[in-house]
Amino acid sequence: MGRIRTAVSRATYAAVGAAIGAALGGLVSRNAASSGGALGALAGATIAEIRADADGVFAGLRPDSESESDSDDAAVDG
């Protein structure tokens, strides 16, 4: 189940990145929209990969990391 959730998360980020990239590129030209979509999908997939990594750049922003850090603090204080 975890692999499916990770794959769907990556696909979602890639799709959103592609849409944003295509929209921005579409302001320039049709060819730029295609290239922008491809670059946006790559950026979205990269962000999803970084976010999925437990030690990634955004690890502190994940909701589940707060509960772990609180329990670690309690163990140190106790």
mmCIF file of the N, C-alpha and C atoms, coordinates in Angstrom:
data_MODEL
# 
_entry.id   MODEL 
# 
loop_
_atom_site.group_PDB 
_atom_site.id 
_atom_site.type_symbol 
_atom_site.label_atom_id 
_atom_site.label_alt_id 
_atom_site.label_comp_id 
_atom_site.label_asym_id 
_atom_site.label_entity_id 
_atom_site.label_seq_id 
_atom_site.pdbx_PDB_ins_code 
_atom_site.Cartn_x 
_atom_site.Cartn_y 
_atom_site.Cartn_z 
_atom_site.occupancy 
_atom_site.B_iso_or_equiv 
_atom_site.pdbx_formal_charge 
_atom_site.auth_seq_id 
_atom_site.auth_comp_id 
_atom_site.auth_asym_id 
_atom_site.auth_atom_id 
_atom_site.pdbx_PDB_model_num 
ATOM 1   N N  . MET A 1 1  ? 0.827  -1.195 0.000   1.00 0.00 ? 1  MET A N  1 
ATOM 2   C CA . MET A 1 1  ? 0.000  0.000  0.000   1.00 0.00 ? 1  MET A CA 1 
ATOM 3   C C  . MET A 1 1  ? 0.871  1.259  0.000   1.00 0.00 ? 1  MET A C  1 
ATOM 4   N N  . GLY A 1 2  ? 2.009  1.208  0.678   1.00 0.00 ? 2  GLY A N  1 
ATOM 5   C CA . GLY A 1 2  ? 2.894  2.363  0.743   1.00 0.00 ? 2  GLY A CA 1 
ATOM 6   C C  . GLY A 1 2  ? 3.485  2.714  -0.611  1.00 0.00 ? 2  GLY A C  1 
ATOM 7   N N  . ARG A 1 3  ? 3.794  1.696  -1.410  1.00 0.00 ? 3  ARG A N  1 
ATOM 8   C CA . ARG A 1 3  ? 4.345  1.951  -2.742  1.00 0.00 ? 3  ARG A CA 1 
ATOM 9   C C  . ARG A 1 3  ? 3.327  2.618  -3.648  1.00 0.00 ? 3  ARG A C  1 
ATOM 10  N N  . ILE A 1 4  ? 2.087  2.186  -3.525  1.00 0.00 ? 4  ILE A N  1 
ATOM 11  C CA . ILE A 1 4  ? 1.031  2.784  -4.357  1.00 0.00 ? 4  ILE A CA 1 
ATOM 12  C C  . ILE A 1 4  ? 0.831  4.240  -3.968  1.00 0.00 ? 4  ILE A C  1 
ATOM 13  N N  . ARG A 1 5  ? 0.807  4.497  -2.680  1.00 0.00 ? 5  ARG A N  1 
ATOM 14  C CA . ARG A 1 5  ? 0.623  5.867  -2.201  1.00 0.00 ? 5  ARG A CA 1 
ATOM 15  C C  . ARG A 1 5  ? 1.774  6.774  -2.663  1.00 0.00 ? 5  ARG A C  1 
ATOM 16  N N  . THR A 1 6  ? 3.003  6.253  -2.621  1.00 0.00 ? 6  THR A N  1 
ATOM 17  C CA . THR A 1 6  ? 4.165  7.014  -3.067  1.00 0.00 ? 6  THR A CA 1 
ATOM 18  C C  . THR A 1 6  ? 4.089  7.293  -4.560  1.00 0.00 ? 6  THR A C  1 
ATOM 19  N N  . ALA A 1 7  ? 3.690  6.284  -5.339  1.00 0.00 ? 7  ALA A N  1 
ATOM 20  C CA . ALA A 1 7  ? 3.572  6.460  -6.786  1.00 0.00 ? 7  ALA A CA 1 
ATOM 21  C C  . ALA A 1 7  ? 2.495  7.477  -7.137  1.00 0.00 ? 7  ALA A C  1 
ATOM 22  N N  . VAL A 1 8  ? 1.375  7.439  -6.433  1.00 0.00 ? 8  VAL A N  1 
ATOM 23  C CA . VAL A 1 8  ? 0.298  8.403  -6.691  1.00 0.00 ? 8  VAL A CA 1 
ATOM 24  C C  . VAL A 1 8  ? 0.734  9.806  -6.299  1.00 0.00 ? 8  VAL A C  1 
ATOM 25  N N  . SER A 1 9  ? 1.478  9.923  -5.212  1.00 0.00 ? 9  SER A N  1 
ATOM 26  C CA . SER A 1 9  ? 1.980  11.226 -4.795  1.00 0.00 ? 9  SER A CA 1 
ATOM 27  C C  . SER A 1 9  ? 2.926  11.806 -5.843  1.00 0.00 ? 9  SER A C  1 
ATOM 28  N N  . ARG A 1 10 ? 3.850  10.976 -6.345  1.00 0.00 ? 10 ARG A N  1 
ATOM 29  C CA . ARG A 1 10 ? 4.775  11.434 -7.373  1.00 0.00 ? 10 ARG A CA 1 
ATOM 30  C C  . ARG A 1 10 ? 4.027  11.849 -8.629  1.00 0.00 ? 10 ARG A C  1 
ATOM 31  N N  . ALA A 1 11 ? 3.041  11.049 -9.014  1.00 0.00 ? 11 ALA A N  1 
ATOM 32  C CA . ALA A 1 11 ? 2.268  11.364 -10.217 1.00 0.00 ? 11 ALA A CA 1 
ATOM 33  C C  . ALA A 1 11 ? 1.485  12.658 -10.048 1.00 0.00 ? 11 ALA A C  1 
ATOM 34  N N  . THR A 1 12 ? 0.963  12.885 -8.858  1.00 0.00 ? 12 THR A N  1 
ATOM 35  C CA . THR A 1 12 ? 0.208  14.114 -8.601  1.00 0.00 ? 12 THR A CA 1 
ATOM 36  C C  . THR A 1 12 ? 1.110  15.338 -8.695  1.00 0.00 ? 12 THR A C  1 
ATOM 37  N N  . TYR A 1 13 ? 2.260  15.266 -8.060  1.00 0.00 ? 13 TYR A N  1 
ATOM 38  C CA . TYR A 1 13 ? 3.197  16.389 -8.129  1.00 0.00 ? 13 TYR A CA 1 
ATOM 39  C C  . TYR A 1 13 ? 3.672  16.624 -9.563  1.00 0.00 ? 13 TYR A C  1 
ATOM 40  N N  . ALA A 1 14 ? 3.915  15.541 -10.297 1.00 0.00 ? 14 ALA A N  1 
ATOM 41  C CA . ALA A 1 14 ? 4.354  15.678 -11.694 1.00 0.00 ? 14 ALA A CA 1 
ATOM 42  C C  . ALA A 1 14 ? 3.261  16.305 -12.539 1.00 0.00 ? 14 ALA A C  1 
ATOM 43  N N  . ALA A 1 15 ? 2.010  15.917 -12.316 1.00 0.00 ? 15 ALA A N  1 
ATOM 44  C CA . ALA A 1 15 ? 0.900  16.473 -13.094 1.00 0.00 ? 15 ALA A CA 1 
ATOM 45  C C  . ALA A 1 15 ? 0.695  17.954 -12.793 1.00 0.00 ? 15 ALA A C  1 
ATOM 46  N N  . VAL A 1 16 ? 0.776  18.307 -11.528 1.00 0.00 ? 16 VAL A N  1 
ATOM 47  C CA . VAL A 1 16 ? 0.615  19.720 -11.161 1.00 0.00 ? 16 VAL A CA 1 
ATOM 48  C C  . VAL A 1 16 ? 1.771  20.541 -11.727 1.00 0.00 ? 16 VAL A C  1 
ATOM 49  N N  . GLY A 1 17 ? 2.979  20.000 -11.630 1.00 0.00 ? 17 GLY A N  1 
ATOM 50  C CA . GLY A 1 17 ? 4.133  20.700 -12.203 1.00 0.00 ? 17 GLY A CA 1 
ATOM 51  C C  . GLY A 1 17 ? 4.010  20.867 -13.705 1.00 0.00 ? 17 GLY A C  1 
ATOM 52  N N  . ALA A 1 18 ? 3.525  19.829 -14.380 1.00 0.00 ? 18 ALA A N  1 
ATOM 53  C CA . ALA A 1 18 ? 3.342  19.908 -15.833 1.00 0.00 ? 18 ALA A CA 1 
ATOM 54  C C  . ALA A 1 18 ? 2.297  20.957 -16.201 1.00 0.00 ? 18 ALA A C  1 
ATOM 55  N N  . ALA A 1 19 ? 1.222  21.012 -15.449 1.00 0.00 ? 19 ALA A N  1 
ATOM 56  C CA . ALA A 1 19 ? 0.178  21.997 -15.730 1.00 0.00 ? 19 ALA A CA 1 
ATOM 57  C C  . ALA A 1 19 ? 0.684  23.425 -15.539 1.00 0.00 ? 19 ALA A C  1 
ATOM 58  N N  . ILE A 1 20 ? 1.410  23.645 -14.465 1.00 0.00 ? 20 ILE A N  1 
ATOM 59  C CA . ILE A 1 20 ? 1.951  24.987 -14.207 1.00 0.00 ? 20 ILE A CA 1 
ATOM 60  C C  . ILE A 1 20 ? 2.979  25.358 -15.264 1.00 0.00 ? 20 ILE A C  1 
ATOM 61  N N  . GLY A 1 21 ? 3.877  24.420 -15.586 1.00 0.00 ? 21 GLY A N  1 
ATOM 62  C CA . GLY A 1 21 ? 4.889  24.681 -16.605 1.00 0.00 ? 21 GLY A CA 1 
ATOM 63  C C  . GLY A 1 21 ? 4.285  24.943 -17.974 1.00 0.00 ? 21 GLY A C  1 
ATOM 64  N N  . ALA A 1 22 ? 3.264  24.173 -18.328 1.00 0.00 ? 22 ALA A N  1 
ATOM 65  C CA . ALA A 1 22 ? 2.611  24.375 -19.620 1.00 0.00 ? 22 ALA A CA 1 
ATOM 66  C C  . ALA A 1 22 ? 1.870  25.708 -19.667 1.00 0.00 ? 22 ALA A C  1 
ATOM 67  N N  . ALA A 1 23 ? 1.254  26.076 -18.565 1.00 0.00 ? 23 ALA A N  1 
ATOM 68  C CA . ALA A 1 23 ? 0.544  27.359 -18.525 1.00 0.00 ? 23 ALA A CA 1 
ATOM 69  C C  . ALA A 1 23 ? 1.512  28.526 -18.686 1.00 0.00 ? 23 ALA A C  1 
ATOM 70  N N  . LEU A 1 24 ? 2.630  28.447 -17.976 1.00 0.00 ? 24 LEU A N  1 
ATOM 71  C CA . LEU A 1 24 ? 3.608  29.535 -18.091 1.00 0.00 ? 24 LEU A CA 1 
ATOM 72  C C  . LEU A 1 24 ? 4.240  29.560 -19.481 1.00 0.00 ? 24 LEU A C  1 
ATOM 73  N N  . GLY A 1 25 ? 4.566  28.386 -20.019 1.00 0.00 ? 25 GLY A N  1 
ATOM 74  C CA . GLY A 1 25 ? 5.136  28.322 -21.356 1.00 0.00 ? 25 GLY A CA 1 
ATOM 75  C C  . GLY A 1 25 ? 4.147  28.738 -22.424 1.00 0.00 ? 25 GLY A C  1 
ATOM 76  N N  . GLY A 1 26 ? 2.863  28.466 -22.181 1.00 0.00 ? 26 GLY A N  1 
ATOM 77  C CA . GLY A 1 26 ? 1.820  28.849 -23.140 1.00 0.00 ? 26 GLY A CA 1 
ATOM 78  C C  . GLY A 1 26 ? 1.681  30.350 -23.297 1.00 0.00 ? 26 GLY A C  1 
ATOM 79  N N  . LEU A 1 27 ? 2.143  31.090 -22.330 1.00 0.00 ? 27 LEU A N  1 
ATOM 80  C CA . LEU A 1 27 ? 2.119  32.545 -22.459 1.00 0.00 ? 27 LEU A CA 1 
ATOM 81  C C  . LEU A 1 27 ? 3.107  33.018 -23.515 1.00 0.00 ? 27 LEU A C  1 
ATOM 82  N N  . VAL A 1 28 ? 4.109  32.179 -23.797 1.00 0.00 ? 28 VAL A N  1 
ATOM 83  C CA . VAL A 1 28 ? 5.142  32.540 -24.766 1.00 0.00 ? 28 VAL A CA 1 
ATOM 84  C C  . VAL A 1 28 ? 4.788  32.007 -26.147 1.00 0.00 ? 28 VAL A C  1 
ATOM 85  N N  . SER A 1 29 ? 4.655  30.687 -26.265 1.00 0.00 ? 29 SER A N  1 
ATOM 86  C CA . SER A 1 29 ? 4.319  30.079 -27.554 1.00 0.00 ? 29 SER A CA 1 
ATOM 87  C C  . SER A 1 29 ? 3.871  28.640 -27.344 1.00 0.00 ? 29 SER A C  1 
ATOM 88  N N  . ARG A 1 30 ? 3.429  28.011 -28.423 1.00 0.00 ? 30 ARG A N  1 
ATOM 89  C CA . ARG A 1 30 ? 2.975  26.632 -28.359 1.00 0.00 ? 30 ARG A CA 1 
ATOM 90  C C  . ARG A 1 30 ? 4.137  25.677 -28.048 1.00 0.00 ? 30 ARG A C  1 
ATOM 91  N N  . ASN A 1 31 ? 5.276  25.929 -28.665 1.00 0.00 ? 31 ASN A N  1 
ATOM 92  C CA . ASN A 1 31 ? 6.449  25.089 -28.396 1.00 0.00 ? 31 ASN A CA 1 
ATOM 93  C C  . ASN A 1 31 ? 6.936  25.270 -26.962 1.00 0.00 ? 31 ASN A C  1 
ATOM 94  N N  . ALA A 1 32 ? 6.876  26.469 -26.468 1.00 0.00 ? 32 ALA A N  1 
ATOM 95  C CA . ALA A 1 32 ? 7.294  26.731 -25.097 1.00 0.00 ? 32 ALA A CA 1 
ATOM 96  C C  . ALA A 1 32 ? 6.338  26.067 -24.107 1.00 0.00 ? 32 ALA A C  1 
ATOM 97  N N  . ALA A 1 33 ? 5.068  25.944 -24.469 1.00 0.00 ? 33 ALA A N  1 
ATOM 98  C CA . ALA A 1 33 ? 4.109  25.266 -23.601 1.00 0.00 ? 33 ALA A CA 1 
ATOM 99  C C  . ALA A 1 33 ? 4.465  23.796 -23.464 1.00 0.00 ? 33 ALA A C  1 
ATOM 100 N N  . SER A 1 34 ? 4.856  23.179 -24.556 1.00 0.00 ? 34 SER A N  1 
ATOM 101 C CA . SER A 1 34 ? 5.251  21.776 -24.517 1.00 0.00 ? 34 SER A CA 1 
ATOM 102 C C  . SER A 1 34 ? 6.511  21.582 -23.679 1.00 0.00 ? 34 SER A C  1 
ATOM 103 N N  . SER A 1 35 ? 7.492  22.416 -23.908 1.00 0.00 ? 35 SER A N  1 
ATOM 104 C CA . SER A 1 35 ? 8.742  22.313 -23.142 1.00 0.00 ? 35 SER A CA 1 
ATOM 105 C C  . SER A 1 35 ? 8.510  22.650 -21.672 1.00 0.00 ? 35 SER A C  1 
ATOM 106 N N  . GLY A 1 36 ? 7.693  23.649 -21.416 1.00 0.00 ? 36 GLY A N  1 
ATOM 107 C CA . GLY A 1 36 ? 7.379  24.026 -20.038 1.00 0.00 ? 36 GLY A CA 1 
ATOM 108 C C  . GLY A 1 36 ? 6.654  22.917 -19.303 1.00 0.00 ? 36 GLY A C  1 
ATOM 109 N N  . GLY A 1 37 ? 5.770  22.227 -20.007 1.00 0.00 ? 37 GLY A N  1 
ATOM 110 C CA . GLY A 1 37 ? 5.074  21.097 -19.394 1.00 0.00 ? 37 GLY A CA 1 
ATOM 111 C C  . GLY A 1 37 ? 6.026  19.986 -19.020 1.00 0.00 ? 37 GLY A C  1 
ATOM 112 N N  . ALA A 1 38 ? 6.966  19.689 -19.908 1.00 0.00 ? 38 ALA A N  1 
ATOM 113 C CA . ALA A 1 38 ? 7.949  18.639 -19.632 1.00 0.00 ? 38 ALA A CA 1 
ATOM 114 C C  . ALA A 1 38 ? 8.847  19.024 -18.456 1.00 0.00 ? 38 ALA A C  1 
ATOM 115 N N  . LEU A 1 39 ? 9.321  20.252 -18.464 1.00 0.00 ? 39 LEU A N  1 
ATOM 116 C CA . LEU A 1 39 ? 10.185 20.699 -17.364 1.00 0.00 ? 39 LEU A CA 1 
ATOM 117 C C  . LEU A 1 39 ? 9.417  20.779 -16.039 1.00 0.00 ? 39 LEU A C  1 
ATOM 118 N N  . GLY A 1 40 ? 8.170  21.203 -16.119 1.00 0.00 ? 40 GLY A N  1 
ATOM 119 C CA . GLY A 1 40 ? 7.336  21.266 -14.914 1.00 0.00 ? 40 GLY A CA 1 
ATOM 120 C C  . GLY A 1 40 ? 7.072  19.883 -14.332 1.00 0.00 ? 40 GLY A C  1 
ATOM 121 N N  . ALA A 1 41 ? 6.855  18.894 -15.211 1.00 0.00 ? 41 ALA A N  1 
ATOM 122 C CA . ALA A 1 41 ? 6.644  17.523 -14.734 1.00 0.00 ? 41 ALA A CA 1 
ATOM 123 C C  . ALA A 1 41 ? 7.904  16.986 -14.065 1.00 0.00 ? 41 ALA A C  1 
ATOM 124 N N  . LEU A 1 42 ? 9.038  17.281 -14.645 1.00 0.00 ? 42 LEU A N  1 
ATOM 125 C CA . LEU A 1 42 ? 10.312 16.853 -14.049 1.00 0.00 ? 42 LEU A CA 1 
ATOM 126 C C  . LEU A 1 42 ? 10.515 17.511 -12.684 1.00 0.00 ? 42 LEU A C  1 
ATOM 127 N N  . ALA A 1 43 ? 10.226 18.793 -12.609 1.00 0.00 ? 43 ALA A N  1 
ATOM 128 C CA . ALA A 1 43 ? 10.369 19.504 -11.334 1.00 0.00 ? 43 ALA A CA 1 
ATOM 129 C C  . ALA A 1 43 ? 9.394  18.957 -10.292 1.00 0.00 ? 43 ALA A C  1 
ATOM 130 N N  . GLY A 1 44 ? 8.158  18.695 -10.702 1.00 0.00 ? 44 GLY A N  1 
ATOM 131 C CA . GLY A 1 44 ? 7.176  18.148 -9.770  1.00 0.00 ? 44 GLY A CA 1 
ATOM 132 C C  . GLY A 1 44 ? 7.563  16.778 -9.253  1.00 0.00 ? 44 GLY A C  1 
ATOM 133 N N  . ALA A 1 45 ? 8.058  15.921 -10.143 1.00 0.00 ? 45 ALA A N  1 
ATOM 134 C CA . ALA A 1 45 ? 8.491  14.590 -9.727  1.00 0.00 ? 45 ALA A CA 1 
ATOM 135 C C  . ALA A 1 45 ? 9.701  14.677 -8.794  1.00 0.00 ? 45 ALA A C  1 
ATOM 136 N N  . THR A 1 46 ? 10.584 15.620 -9.057  1.00 0.00 ? 46 THR A N  1 
ATOM 137 C CA . THR A 1 46 ? 11.752 15.806 -8.199  1.00 0.00 ? 46 THR A CA 1 
ATOM 138 C C  . THR A 1 46 ? 11.333 16.269 -6.815  1.00 0.00 ? 46 THR A C  1 
ATOM 139 N N  . ILE A 1 47 ? 10.410 17.195 -6.747  1.00 0.00 ? 47 ILE A N  1 
ATOM 140 C CA . ILE A 1 47 ? 9.908  17.678 -5.454  1.00 0.00 ? 47 ILE A CA 1 
ATOM 141 C C  . ILE A 1 47 ? 9.234  16.546 -4.691  1.00 0.00 ? 47 ILE A C  1 
ATOM 142 N N  . ALA A 1 48 ? 8.460  15.723 -5.400  1.00 0.00 ? 48 ALA A N  1 
ATOM 143 C CA . ALA A 1 48 ? 7.803  14.587 -4.745  1.00 0.00 ? 48 ALA A CA 1 
ATOM 144 C C  . ALA A 1 48 ? 8.828  13.609 -4.189  1.00 0.00 ? 48 ALA A C  1 
ATOM 145 N N  . GLU A 1 49 ? 9.899  13.382 -4.923  1.00 0.00 ? 49 GLU A N  1 
ATOM 146 C CA . GLU A 1 49 ? 10.946 12.467 -4.460  1.00 0.00 ? 49 GLU A CA 1 
ATOM 147 C C  . GLU A 1 49 ? 11.658 13.028 -3.230  1.00 0.00 ? 49 GLU A C  1 
ATOM 148 N N  . ILE A 1 50 ? 11.937 14.310 -3.231  1.00 0.00 ? 50 ILE A N  1 
ATOM 149 C CA . ILE A 1 50 ? 12.594 14.942 -2.081  1.00 0.00 ? 50 ILE A CA 1 
ATOM 150 C C  . ILE A 1 50 ? 11.670 14.915 -0.872  1.00 0.00 ? 50 ILE A C  1 
ATOM 151 N N  . ARG A 1 51 ? 10.408 15.187 -1.087  1.00 0.00 ? 51 ARG A N  1 
ATOM 152 C CA . ARG A 1 51 ? 9.442  15.221 0.003   1.00 0.00 ? 51 ARG A CA 1 
ATOM 153 C C  . ARG A 1 51 ? 9.204  13.834 0.590   1.00 0.00 ? 51 ARG A C  1 
ATOM 154 N N  . ALA A 1 52 ? 9.256  12.809 -0.246  1.00 0.00 ? 52 ALA A N  1 
ATOM 155 C CA . ALA A 1 52 ? 9.010  11.446 0.216   1.00 0.00 ? 52 ALA A CA 1 
ATOM 156 C C  . ALA A 1 52 ? 10.170 10.903 1.031   1.00 0.00 ? 52 ALA A C  1 
ATOM 157 N N  . ASP A 1 53 ? 11.356 11.436 0.818   1.00 0.00 ? 53 ASP A N  1 
ATOM 158 C CA . ASP A 1 53 ? 12.527 10.978 1.544   1.00 0.00 ? 53 ASP A CA 1 
ATOM 159 C C  . ASP A 1 53 ? 12.439 11.442 2.993   1.00 0.00 ? 53 ASP A C  1 
ATOM 160 N N  . ALA A 1 54 ? 12.668 10.540 3.911   1.00 0.00 ? 54 ALA A N  1 
ATOM 161 C CA . ALA A 1 54 ? 12.546 10.875 5.337   1.00 0.00 ? 54 ALA A CA 1 
ATOM 162 C C  . ALA A 1 54 ? 13.545 11.943 5.767   1.00 0.00 ? 54 ALA A C  1 
ATOM 163 N N  . ASP A 1 55 ? 14.711 11.961 5.136   1.00 0.00 ? 55 ASP A N  1 
ATOM 164 C CA . ASP A 1 55 ? 15.730 12.941 5.492   1.00 0.00 ? 55 ASP A CA 1 
ATOM 165 C C  . ASP A 1 55 ? 15.790 14.094 4.502   1.00 0.00 ? 55 ASP A C  1 
ATOM 166 N N  . GLY A 1 56 ? 14.739 14.274 3.714   1.00 0.00 ? 56 GLY A N  1 
ATOM 167 C CA . GLY A 1 56 ? 14.734 15.280 2.664   1.00 0.00 ? 56 GLY A CA 1 
ATOM 168 C C  . GLY A 1 56 ? 14.666 16.695 3.199   1.00 0.00 ? 56 GLY A C  1 
ATOM 169 N N  . VAL A 1 57 ? 14.685 17.620 2.280   1.00 0.00 ? 57 VAL A N  1 
ATOM 170 C CA . VAL A 1 57 ? 14.671 19.037 2.614   1.00 0.00 ? 57 VAL A CA 1 
ATOM 171 C C  . VAL A 1 57 ? 13.392 19.417 3.352   1.00 0.00 ? 57 VAL A C  1 
ATOM 172 N N  . PHE A 1 58 ? 12.261 18.798 2.977   1.00 0.00 ? 58 PHE A N  1 
ATOM 173 C CA . PHE A 1 58 ? 10.972 19.170 3.544   1.00 0.00 ? 58 PHE A CA 1 
ATOM 174 C C  . PHE A 1 58 ? 10.541 18.262 4.692   1.00 0.00 ? 58 PHE A C  1 
ATOM 175 N N  . ALA A 1 59 ? 11.464 17.488 5.255   1.00 0.00 ? 59 ALA A N  1 
ATOM 176 C CA . ALA A 1 59 ? 11.105 16.541 6.320   1.00 0.00 ? 59 ALA A CA 1 
ATOM 177 C C  . ALA A 1 59 ? 10.489 17.262 7.522   1.00 0.00 ? 59 ALA A C  1 
ATOM 178 N N  . GLY A 1 60 ? 10.954 18.444 7.826   1.00 0.00 ? 60 GLY A N  1 
ATOM 179 C CA . GLY A 1 60 ? 10.415 19.191 8.950   1.00 0.00 ? 60 GLY A CA 1 
ATOM 180 C C  . GLY A 1 60 ? 9.011  19.712 8.723   1.00 0.00 ? 60 GLY A C  1 
ATOM 181 N N  . LEU A 1 61 ? 8.581  19.782 7.482   1.00 0.00 ? 61 LEU A N  1 
ATOM 182 C CA . LEU A 1 61 ? 7.255  20.285 7.163   1.00 0.00 ? 61 LEU A CA 1 
ATOM 183 C C  . LEU A 1 61 ? 6.200  19.191 7.136   1.00 0.00 ? 61 LEU A C  1 
ATOM 184 N N  . ARG A 1 62 ? 6.629  17.928 7.192   1.00 0.00 ? 62 ARG A N  1 
ATOM 185 C CA . ARG A 1 62 ? 5.686  16.826 7.149   1.00 0.00 ? 62 ARG A CA 1 
ATOM 186 C C  . ARG A 1 62 ? 4.936  16.744 8.468   1.00 0.00 ? 62 ARG A C  1 
ATOM 187 N N  . PRO A 1 63 ? 3.622  16.525 8.415   1.00 0.00 ? 63 PRO A N  1 
ATOM 188 C CA . PRO A 1 63 ? 2.833  16.479 9.650   1.00 0.00 ? 63 PRO A CA 1 
ATOM 189 C C  . PRO A 1 63 ? 3.257  15.354 10.591  1.00 0.00 ? 63 PRO A C  1 
ATOM 190 N N  . ASP A 1 64 ? 3.656  14.197 10.072  1.00 0.00 ? 64 ASP A N  1 
ATOM 191 C CA . ASP A 1 64 ? 4.012  13.086 10.937  1.00 0.00 ? 64 ASP A CA 1 
ATOM 192 C C  . ASP A 1 64 ? 5.355  13.279 11.629  1.00 0.00 ? 64 ASP A C  1 
ATOM 193 N N  . SER A 1 65 ? 6.187  14.184 11.137  1.00 0.00 ? 65 SER A N  1 
ATOM 194 C CA . SER A 1 65 ? 7.491  14.397 11.759  1.00 0.00 ? 65 SER A CA 1 
ATOM 195 C C  . SER A 1 65 ? 7.361  15.178 13.071  1.00 0.00 ? 65 SER A C  1 
ATOM 196 N N  . GLU A 1 66 ? 6.295  15.946 13.231  1.00 0.00 ? 66 GLU A N  1 
ATOM 197 C CA . GLU A 1 66 ? 6.110  16.708 14.463  1.00 0.00 ? 66 GLU A CA 1 
ATOM 198 C C  . GLU A 1 66 ? 5.858  15.781 15.641  1.00 0.00 ? 66 GLU A C  1 
ATOM 199 N N  . SER A 1 67 ? 5.040  14.747 15.434  1.00 0.00 ? 67 SER A N  1 
ATOM 200 C CA . SER A 1 67 ? 4.744  13.842 16.533  1.00 0.00 ? 67 SER A CA 1 
ATOM 201 C C  . SER A 1 67 ? 5.984  13.048 16.927  1.00 0.00 ? 67 SER A C  1 
ATOM 202 N N  . GLU A 1 68 ? 6.825  12.703 15.944  1.00 0.00 ? 68 GLU A N  1 
ATOM 203 C CA . GLU A 1 68 ? 8.055  11.988 16.254  1.00 0.00 ? 68 GLU A CA 1 
ATOM 204 C C  . GLU A 1 68 ? 9.018  12.876 17.031  1.00 0.00 ? 68 GLU A C  1 
ATOM 205 N N  . SER A 1 69 ? 9.125  14.143 16.658  1.00 0.00 ? 69 SER A N  1 
ATOM 206 C CA . SER A 1 69 ? 10.051 15.027 17.360  1.00 0.00 ? 69 SER A CA 1 
ATOM 207 C C  . SER A 1 69 ? 9.564  15.300 18.777  1.00 0.00 ? 69 SER A C  1 
ATOM 208 N N  . ASP A 1 70 ? 8.253  15.362 18.985  1.00 0.00 ? 70 ASP A N  1 
ATOM 209 C CA . ASP A 1 70 ? 7.723  15.546 20.326  1.00 0.00 ? 70 ASP A CA 1 
ATOM 210 C C  . ASP A 1 70 ? 8.027  14.343 21.200  1.00 0.00 ? 70 ASP A C  1 
ATOM 211 N N  . SER A 1 71 ? 7.896  13.146 20.657  1.00 0.00 ? 71 SER A N  1 
ATOM 212 C CA . SER A 1 71 ? 8.174  11.947 21.458  1.00 0.00 ? 71 SER A CA 1 
ATOM 213 C C  . SER A 1 71 ? 9.673  11.838 21.731  1.00 0.00 ? 71 SER A C  1 
ATOM 214 N N  . ASP A 1 72 ? 10.504 12.285 20.790  1.00 0.00 ? 72 ASP A N  1 
ATOM 215 C CA . ASP A 1 72 ? 11.954 12.282 21.024  1.00 0.00 ? 72 ASP A CA 1 
ATOM 216 C C  . ASP A 1 72 ? 12.312 13.257 22.139  1.00 0.00 ? 72 ASP A C  1 
ATOM 217 N N  . ASP A 1 73 ? 11.670 14.425 22.157  1.00 0.00 ? 73 ASP A N  1 
ATOM 218 C CA . ASP A 1 73 ? 11.924 15.404 23.198  1.00 0.00 ? 73 ASP A CA 1 
ATOM 219 C C  . ASP A 1 73 ? 11.516 14.866 24.560  1.00 0.00 ? 73 ASP A C  1 
ATOM 220 N N  . ALA A 1 74 ? 10.386 14.149 24.621  1.00 0.00 ? 74 ALA A N  1 
ATOM 221 C CA . ALA A 1 74 ? 9.908  13.602 25.869  1.00 0.00 ? 74 ALA A CA 1 
ATOM 222 C C  . ALA A 1 74 ? 10.868 12.543 26.403  1.00 0.00 ? 74 ALA A C  1 
ATOM 223 N N  . ALA A 1 75 ? 11.440 11.765 25.477  1.00 0.00 ? 75 ALA A N  1 
ATOM 224 C CA . ALA A 1 75 ? 12.381 10.721 25.881  1.00 0.00 ? 75 ALA A CA 1 
ATOM 225 C C  . ALA A 1 75 ? 13.664 11.344 26.440  1.00 0.00 ? 75 ALA A C  1 
ATOM 226 N N  . VAL A 1 76 ? 14.090 12.466 25.876  1.00 0.00 ? 76 VAL A N  1 
ATOM 227 C CA . VAL A 1 76 ? 15.303 13.123 26.350  1.00 0.00 ? 76 VAL A CA 1 
ATOM 228 C C  . VAL A 1 76 ? 15.060 13.779 27.697  1.00 0.00 ? 76 VAL A C  1 
ATOM 229 N N  . ASP A 1 77 ? 13.872 14.417 27.843  1.00 0.00 ? 77 ASP A N  1 
ATOM 230 C CA . ASP A 1 77 ? 13.573 15.097 29.106  1.00 0.00 ? 77 ASP A CA 1 
ATOM 231 C C  . ASP A 1 77 ? 13.326 14.107 30.240  1.00 0.00 ? 77 ASP A C  1 
ATOM 232 N N  . GLY A 1 78 ? 12.756 12.932 29.901  1.00 0.00 ? 78 GLY A N  1 
ATOM 233 C CA . GLY A 1 78 ? 12.352 11.975 30.942  1.00 0.00 ? 78 GLY A CA 1 
ATOM 234 C C  . GLY A 1 78 ? 13.461 11.162 31.399  1.00 0.00 ? 78 GLY A C  1 
# 
